Amino acid sequence: MNWKRPTWPVWIAFFAVALAASAARALPYLPAIEHGDIAVRLQPVATGLAAPLYGINPPGDTSRLFVLEQNGLMLVLENGILSPTPALDLQSRVSPPLNPANANDERGLLGLAFHPGFFNPVSPGYRTLYTYTSEPLEGNPLTFPVPDEPTQDDSVNNYVNVVSEYKMTTPTSNVVDPNSRRVVFTIGKDQGNHNGGTVAFGPDGYLYLATGDGGGSNDRGRAHLEPLGNAQVITGGNVLGKMLRIDPLHPSLTPTSIDTPSGNGEYRIPYDNPFQGQDQVPEIYAYGLRNPYRFAFDRANGELILADVGQRNIEEINRIVSGGNYGWAIKEGTFLFDRPTGSIGDPPGNNSPGDPPGLIDPISGTIATLQYDHGDGISITGGFVYRGTAIPELFGKYLFGDLALRSLPPRVDGRLFYADLDTGEIKEFLLPQFTDDQLPNGLTVHGFGEDGNGELYAMVTNTPSNGNGGIVYKFVPVPEPAALIFALTAVVMSALTRRRSDRRAQLAGY
């Protein structure tokens, strides 16, 4: 693409448009996300996929990136080249109930984690990895049934979300032994949405899993407890709307551990998990989450950064700590939430940062808070804190996105953002290779990947899980002199919010 220096009349026109847009813009809840001053290039490293949604590497492995396809395939990118043979094929397990014709189905192969001792022959976690999948109820033990709401009699366990353990044939091979599967635990689900999706080992060596609130709007209805909703209940075996923390190894492999074996005998519960009282669920690490689809540990400091999908209004980014209550469904972001109506009311009256006490709001910095409203997207897709070296200006920023700008019909136009965890500011990337800095062809943002060097990848698609519109993009620097040109125009670009008024008009009824 050939870039020409803008003339002064063009600069004046840019400023005029920016001022007019600013004057006309309506901000129902939060300011619009503006373009930042960081330009990146998206380099396709795998194309023709269906719905890629996550990518990680075995610990210390800098040559391989294991990529998950929602339809049940685990793929391998080795030195940037896609292996023709999947490492693991779970299509028969996740379908049914996965509906491959539905681009909005939230079930499938969702999460992957390699044990920290994956390469250590003397570790009980040698060659061991864990998956998080949605599977039929038949053939799976039921560890945590759907909540039993006494006022309702129609809640059923329609399927289960499963944490499974597998072994690689060798730690350097690209083949997972499908016959090595061991079910760690399962979570019964009534409704098909709000499954969370990420499993990851923390720096403490424990496995973390974030779960959704069960699926119903307002955390109400079938299989949702009253009067608080699932996310606020930490008793009675309710693990929905939570961050869970366990040692997933079979207890027989860790006989000297001080952690307690689980009720089903398949894993251990960390002795210092915060909820050990009578009838409390000891696996819970934190609660008050709606649909925490993606989270990641910052490899530099171990902080757990989580993106929680909002309902009708607010998307948020949280820093998860032991015992924390993140507010759902009392709050959506920093706004008070009314469960009967599903409304956060009109600002500023219901914008209530820090109140009620005892709830943890989204990450707040010196300038702003890490949240945005549905004028800028409909479903946050969490990513990673960038700790690579290829793009120095991005170092330490939280890279994430939003599934789509519009909901129906169909979901299209995903977006890519970065956030400053210190200032609390969110900015949109400059993508000079694409028209209007926007992902082409209606691509939606389903997930991100992080390789062993700390470099990051975007997982996008414009087809359902049986299609071929999926792409894995690697974030790489913009070649000079284009980077200089875009740095000079950043002030103007940040003033333009890319037809924000039109977007809000489109979304007024959402």
N, C-alpha and C positions, 0 to 999 in steps of 0.2 A: 504494500500500500504506500502511495506517495503522499507525504505530508507537506503542505505549503504554509509559510508563515502568514497568519491572519493580518489583514490590513487594518488600519485604525478605524475606518468605517465599520468593519466587521466587529471590532472590539466594542465600539459604541452600541452597535445593535445588540450584542450579547448582554451588555449591562442594562439596556432598556428592557429587554425581555425579562431579565432577572428581577428588576425592580417591579415590573408589572405583575409577574408571577407571585412575588412576595406580597404585594398589596392585595391580590385577589385570593390568596390561599386561605382556606379554612383549616384550622387545626383542632379537631374535636377532642383529642386527648394529649398527643405528644407532638413535638416538632418533627418535621420531615427529616429523613435521613438524607444527608447531602453527600455528594461525591467528595472523596478525600483527595490527597495528593500522592497516593501510591498507585502507580500503574504496573500491571502485571500482564504477562502473556500466558495463555492457556495452551499448553502443548499436548495434543492428543497422543496418548501412549497405548490406548486400546479402544477400538471402535467396533460397531456391530454387535454390541452386547444388548441385553434386555433392560434390566433395571439394577445396575451396580449401586451399592449403597454403603460400603464400608471397606477399609483397607488398612491392614497393619502388618508388621513383620515379627518373626520370632525374635526374642530378646537378643540384641547384639548382632543380628543378621542384617548386613547392609546391602545385600544383593537381591533379596526377594521381598516382594510385597504380595500378601495374600488378599485377594479381593473377593468379596461376597456378592453374589447375585441373589436377588430376592427369591427367585424361582427355585433356589436350593443348590446352586452350584458354587463351589469354592474354587476360584481360579488362582493362578500363580503368574505374576509378572516377575521374571528373573532378568536382572540387568536391563530392565525396560522393555523386554520382549515377552509377549503373552504366550504361555505354554499352551499347546493345542489340546492337552488332556487335563481335565479338572483334577484338582487334588482330592476332592470329595464330591460325590453326587448324592444329594439328599432330596432330589425332586420327588421321589416316591413318598417321602416322609412328609414334606410340607404341602403336598397337593394330592388329595384335599387336606385342609379346607381352603388353601389358597385359590383364589379365583383369578387365573391368569389373564382373563379378558377384562378385568377391572383395574384400571390404572391407579385407582384410589385404595385398593386393598392394602391394609397395613400389616398383613401376616406374611410369614415366609421364613427364610434364613436371614436372621437379623443381626446376630452378634458373633464375635470370635475373640478368643483370648488365649494366648500361649502362656503356659506356666513359666514362672521365673527360672525354674530349674530345667528348662527344656533341653539345653545343651549339656547339662551336667550329669554324667553317668551315675554318680552316687546320690543324686537327688531323687526322691520319690516322684517328682514331677518330670523326670526325664522322658522326652519324646511326647509329652502330654499337652493336649490343647482342649479347649472347651467351646461349645457352640450354644447359641440361644436361638431356638426355633419355635414356630407355631405348628402344632401337629394334631392329628385326630386324637380324640380321647381313647379310642380303642387301642389296646396294646401298651398304654402308658400308665404307670401307677399315678395315683392322684394324691399329691402331697398337701397342697393348699387348695381346698375346694372354693368355689365362688362364695362370697359372703351370704349368709342366711338372714334375709330381712323378714322378721316375723310378720309384718303387715302384708307381705307378698307371698304368693305360692307358685310363681311362674318362673323363678330363676333356675337355670339349669347350667351344667357344665357342658358347653357345646364343643369345646376343644381345650387343649392345654398349651401353655408356653413352657418349653422344656430347656433346662440346662443339662447338657450332655457332655460326657468326657470321652475323648478319642485319643488314640496313639498314632503317631507317625511310624512308618516302618523303620526309618532311621531319622535322626534330626536333620540330616542334610538332604533327604529325599523330598520329592514333591508329591508324595502319595500318603494319604491318610487311610489307615486300615478301617474299613467300615464295620468290620466284625468286632472291633475293640470297644464299641459303644457301651458306656455305662450311664444310666440315668442318675443324675445327682439329685434333682428334685423337679417337680412340675407345679404349675400354677393353673388352676382351673379358670376358664374364661367363658362368660356368657356371650358377650358382644365382641365383634370382630376387630374393634379399633382400640387405641390406647394401650399398646403392648409394650411401650418402652422400646428397647432394642439393643442396648449396649451392655456387654460384659467386659470387664477390664480388671487386670491386677493392679493394685496400688503399690506404692513404694514399701508398704508394710508386708507385702507378700500375700495379702488376702484378696479374694475375688469379690468385686462389687458388681451389682446388678440393679438397674433402675427399672421400676415397673410403673405402668400407667394406672389410672384410678378406676378402671373397669370398663369405660367406654361411653357411658351415658352422659348427655349434656348436663351441666351444672352439678356433676357428681351425684346425680339423682336417678331414680327410677329402678328398673329391674336390676337386681344384684348390687344395689348401692344402699348402704346403711343410712338410717336416719337416727338422730337429727343432724349429724355432722357431715355425712358423706364418707366414702372409704378412705380418702387421703388423710383424714384427721384421726382415724381410729388405729391404735397400735395394739389392740387386744383381740382376743378371740380368733387368732389365726389369720387375721387380715393383713396381707402383704401387698395390697394394691395401693398405688400412689406413694411408693416408698423407694428408698435406697437401701438395698440389702447388702450384707457383708458376711462372707463365710470363708472357711478353708475348704475348698471343694474336694480335696484328696480323700480317698476312703480312709476312715479312722484307723483301720488296721495298718496303714502305712506310716502312721505317725503316733506310735504307742506312747511316746514320752511327752506328748503335747499336753498342756494344761487346759486346752480348749475342750469344751463339752461336745460329745457326739450328738448329732441331731436326732430328732424323733424317729426318722426313717432309717437311721444308721448309716447313711451314705456320705456324710460330710461332718465337719465340726463347726461349732459356733464360737467365734472369738470371745475370750473371757472378758474383754473390756468393751464389748458392744454395750450401748447405753441403756437398753431397755430390758432389764432382767427381772422386773417385778412380777408379781402374781398375775397370770393370764396375759402378760405382755408378750409380744412376739420377739424373741431374743435375736433373731436374724436381722431386725431392723436397725439401720445405722442413722437414717434421717427420714423425714416424712413431710407430708403436705405438698406433694407433687401431682401435676395433672397428667402430662404425657411426656416424661423425660426421655425423649427418643435417643438423643446422643449426649454423651459426656466424655471427658478425657482428663487424664492426669497430665499436668504440666511437667515435662521431663526435667526441667531445671529446678523446680522447688517442690514438686509433689502435690501442688494444689489441685483440687478436684473441681473442674469448671463444667457446669451442666447447663444446657439449654432446655428450658421447659416450654412445651408448646401450649399456647394460650387457647382460649375459646373463641369469643367473638371480637375481642378487642386488643389484648396486650400479649406480646411475646417477650420472654424474659431470659436473662442469663444470671445464673446463681453460682456462688462459691459454697460448696457443700462441706459442712462440718459435722462432727459427731453429735447426735442428739438434736440437730436443727429441725425446726418446723418452718417450712417454706410457704405456708399460708393458704394453699388451695384447700377448700373452696371458700375460705373466708376472704381471700384477696386474689386478685388477678394482677400481677405486677405490684405496684405500689397503691393500686386502687382497691377500695372496698368492693366486695362482690356480693350480690344478692342472689342466693341460690334459687328461690322460687321463680324469679323472673329471668335469671341469667344476665343481669345488667350490672354495669359498674356506674350507672348514673351519669350525671353531667359534671364535668370538672368546673371549678377546682374543688368543689365540696367533697367529692368522694376520693380525691387523691390524698392518700393518708400515709405518707412514708413514715416508718417507725412506729406506727400505731395500727392495730392494738399491740401492746407489748407482748414479747415472747415469740413473735413471728419474725422471720428473717426475710427481708426484702431483696430484690435483685441487687447485684453489685453496684455500689454507688461510689463514684470517684470525686475528684475535686471540682468537676464541671457539671457532670450529668450522671444519670443512672442508666445501666445497661438494660433498656427495654424500649420497645417501639410499638406503634399501634398498627391497625390493619389497613392504613393507607400505604404501608410499605411492604406488605406481604400477608400471608395467611397462616404460615406454619413454619416456625423457626427450625432450621436444620443445624444442629451443633457441629462444631469441628474441633480444632486443636489450637493450642498456643504454639506459634511458630518459633522453633528453635533451630532452624536450618541456617545455612550460610549463603545460599545463592541470592537471597533478597535481603540485604542487611537492614533496609528501612522497615522491614516487616518484623524484625526480631522482637519477641516479647509480646506481639499483638495476638489477640484471639481471632482466628480466622473462622468464619461460619457463613451461613447463607439462609435463604428462605426458599421453601419449596416452590412457591409460585406467587405471582402478584394477584392473579384472579382465580377464583374458585371454580365456577361453572359458567358455561361449558367451554372446553374442559379446563383443567388446571394447566396453566401455561406461564411462561416468563419467570423462571427462577432468577434469584438475585444472589450476589456474592458480596459479603461485607467483611470488615475487620473492626475490631473494638480495642480501645486502649483501656486496659484493666485498671490503670491508675487515675485517668481523668474521667472515665465513664462515658467516653464519646464513642459513637458508632458512625462509621463512614462506609460509603460504597466504593468498591474498587473501580478504577479506570481500566477499561478493557479496550485498548485502542485498536485491536485487531477486528473488533466487531462494530457494526453500525450502532451509533448512539450508546456505546459502552454496554450493550445489552447482549446476553446470551442469545444465539440465533435459534431459529426454528422452534420456538416455544419450549425449549429445554427446561425441565424442572430439576431442582437441586435435591437429590435424595441422600447424599452423604458425603463424607470426606475420608481421606486416608493419610496416614503418616508413615514414612519409611524410616529405615534405620539411621539415616543421616539427618532426620528432622525435617526433610522436605515434604511438602503437602500436596494433596491431590483432591480434585473435585469429582464427585460421581454424579453424573447427570443422565437424563433420558427424556425422550418425548413419546415413548411407547409403554404399554403395559409390560408385565413380567414375562410375557411370551413373545415380545417384539424384538426389534433389532436396532432401536434408536439410541441405545446406551453408549456413553463415552466416558472413559477415564481421562481426565485432564491433569497434567502436572503444572503447578505454578512455577513459572520461570521468569527471569528478568525480562523487561522490555529492552530490546537492543537500542543502543544509542544510534542516531540522535533523537529518536522518537521519545525516549524517556525525558530528555531535557525539555522538549516542546510541551509535553503533558504536565511537567512540573510547573512551567511558566503559566499554563492556562488553568491551573488547579483552582485559583481564587474564583475565576469566572464559573467554572464547572460546579464548584460547591454552592454557588448562588442559585444555580439552576437545579430544580428538583425533579426534572424529567416528567413534566406534565402531571405534577402531584394533584392539582385540582381535578383533572380528568379522572385520575385514579380514584380519588375519594368519591367522585360522582358515580363511578362504576360500582364502587363497593358500598354505597350508602345503604343498600338493602341486605348486606351480608350478615 
